[in-house]
Amino acid sequence: MSWHDKVVLVTGAGSGIGRAVVRQAASRGAKVSIVDLAADRGEQTARELAEAGCEAIALQGDVGSEADAKRAVAATIDRFGRIDVLVNCAAVCPQVRLTELSLEQWNRVLASNLTSVFLFGREVVPHMLRTGGGSIVNVASVHALGTLEGYSAYAASKGGIVSLTRAMALDFAKQNVRVNAVLPGAVHTPMLEASVKTLDTPKEQIMESWNAAQPIGRVGDPDEIAAVILFAASDENSFMTGSVLVADGGMTAEL
């Protein structure tokens, strides 16, 4: 697929997998819209891409806010005139057991991880329909398939993304808007780093155990997941919609 002049909007694009997606898309000729809660992260990514000769804008916003979602999509349309690809990548992941989880924490996880997919999808799809179609990739997690202690809100949100992806795909299958989900396993991102910092065990020891726990022998790299996301979004992948792609180093294949 030629990404030249494609417009790609990515949430959570200031770091981790989202940042890898916009960098790869921009390197292939796409124009990218970087949405992130942390303005400094998004702006830094946009500056790096601009210095490399790519077109990028950074938009600060809370992806769980209807007003911010509308504003981000409108700003992207104002700048580039269209949106060809939407990647819903933003997420938060507190590790709290169910009985210790506050309603505020629960609502924050669901808003950031799941409601954001609904909000950005609802805003972007009409623009895709206007220009003849497009592709949406929702980043879920292997926690949608199997989870661990302390991940009740996160697992619920990621399972919801998988079901929402299928419903969105069916809503627009005949109008050339494809919707698929990518489920990463353990990936070396700031989110993973943050989870390690909350534990008493030394970081190096924890990372060694994470690597050893993967059948492939190591955790994933954001660029590896970004490559799967771009494949799912590609025009060359035109017959796949409502599908779930697992990229987890073999984690969910192991008993």
N, C-alpha and C positions, 0 to 999 in steps of 0.2 A: 504494500500500500504506500502511496505517496502521501506524506503528511504535510506537504507544502501548502501553506495557507489554510490548513485546518485550524479551527479554533477549539481549544481544549480547556475546559474549566475544571479545576481540581480543588476539592476541599481538603483541609488539613495538609496543604502543600508546602508549608514552611519547613517541614522536617520529615524525617523517616521515609516511609513508602511514598507518600504524596509528593515529597520533594524529588524523589527519584523519578516519579512519573513525569513531572513537568520538565525535568532536565532531559530525559530521553525523548519526550515528544518534541521539545524545542530544538534539540539537536537534529531532528529529522525534518525540520522546517515548519513545525506547527507554531501558531501564536497561542500563548498560554495565559490563563487567568488564574492567579494564585490566591486562594482564599484561606485565611488562617486567623485564629483567635489572637495570636501574638503578632502584632504589627511588625516588630523588628525582624522576626524570622521570615515573614513573607517578603518584606522589602529587601532583605539581604539576598534572598533567592532571586528576586526579580533583577537586582543590580548585577548579580553574577551572570545571569542570562543575557542581559543587555550588553554587558562587556564582551560577551561571546558573539554578539551580533544578532541575538534573537529578540523577538518581540514578546514582551511580558508585562503584565500589570499585577500589582499586589493590592489586595483588598482585605482590610481587617474586618472581621465579623464573627459573631457567635452563630455557628451553623444551626443551632437549635432555635434561633429566633426567626420568626416569620418575616419581620421587618428587615433583618440583616440579609436573609436569603433573597428577598425581593431586590434589595439594593445591590447585592453582588451580581445577580443575573442582569439587572438593568445596566449596571456599569460596564459589564462585559459586552453587552449588545451595543451600547453607546460607543465603545472603543473599537470593536471589531466587526459589528454588524450581524453576527451570527454565532451560534454555538453548535459545533458538530459532535463533540464528545464531552460527556459529563462523567467525572470520576468522583464518587462519593467515598472519600477516604478518611475524613475526620473521625476521631474516636477518643474516648477516655476510658480508663480501665482501673478503677479502684479495686483493691483486693480486700473485700470485707464479707464476712460470713453473714448469712441472711438475718439472723437475730440481732446483729450489730449494725445493720444497714439502715440508715435513716431514710425517711421518705424523700427528703431533699436530695440525698445522694442518688437514690433510685431514679428520681425524676431527671436529674442531671445526666445520668448515663443514658437513659432512654431518649432524652432530647438530643444529646450530642451525637449518639450513634445511630439511632433509628428514625426519630422524627426528622432529622436533617435530610435523610434520604428521601422521605416524602416531600419535604418542603422544596428542596432543590429540584427534584424530579418534576413536581407540579409546575414550577416556574419555567423550567428549561424546555419541557416537551412541546409546548405551543410554538416556541421558536424553531425547534427541529421540524415540526410539521409544516411550518411556513416555508422552510427551505428544502423540503423534500425528504427529510429523515435525519437520522443520527444514531448515536450509540451511547448507552449508559452502562457504566461498570460500577457496581456496588461492592465495596470491599468489606467482606464479613470476616470470618475467622473460623478455624477448626473448632473453636468453642461452640459453634453452632451444631457440631456433630457429637462432641464429647468434651467434657470440661473438668475442672478441678475444684477443690475446696476454695471458697472465697470469691467465686466468680459469678454469683447468681445473676446480678444485674447485667454484667457484661455478656454472659452466655445468652440471656434472654434477648438482649438487644441484637446480638449477632444472628441468633436463630430467626428473629423477626425479619432481619434483612433478607435472609434467604427466601422466606415466604413472600415478602413484599416484592422481591425481584421477579418471582414467577408471575405474580399478579400484574405487575407493571408490564411485563413482556407480553402477556396475553391482551392487555388493554390496547396495545399499539402495534401488534404483530403485523397487521395488514396495512400499516401506514409507514412502514420502513423505519421504525424506531426499535432497535434491538436493545434488550436489557439483560445483562448477565451478572453473575456474582463471582468474585474470586475469594477463596478462603485460604489465607496464609496460615502457616504454622508459626513456630518460634522464629522471629526475625530480629536481627540486631538493630534496634531502633531506639530513639530516646525513651519510648514507652517501656521497652524492656529494661533499659538502663535504670529508669525510675523505679521499676518494681524491685530491682536488685538492691538499690540504695536503701529500701525500707527494711531490709533484713539484716540480722546480726552477723551472718556468715560473710567472710570477706568476698568482695566482688569477684576476684579471680577464681576463687573456689566454686562460686555459684555458676560462673560462665563455663567452667570446665564440666560441671555436672549437666548444664543445659546442652552443651555440645555432645556429651556422651549419651544423653538420652535420645538423640535423634538417630534413626536408622542410617541416615546418610553420613553421620559422624560430626555434624556441626549444625549450628543454627543458620538460617538463611540470611542473605544480604538484601537490602532494599531494592537494589537494581535487578535482582532475580525476580522479585515479585512484580516490579514495574514492567518487566518484559512480558509477563503473563497478562497483566492488565492491558498493555498495548495490543497484544495479540487478540484479546477478547474484544477490544474496541475497534479493531481494524476492519476496513471495508472488505478485505479479503476473507474475513471470517463471517461472510454474509448469511450463512444458513443456521447459525447458532443464536438462539435467543431463549431466555428462561432457564439457562444452564448454570451449573455450579462447577467451577474449576478449583480443585484443591491443589495447593502448592505448599507442601509441608515436610519435604524431605523424607517422606515415608511414614510420618508419625501415625496417621490414622489407619495405615495398612497393617500395623503391628498389633498383635494380641497382647 
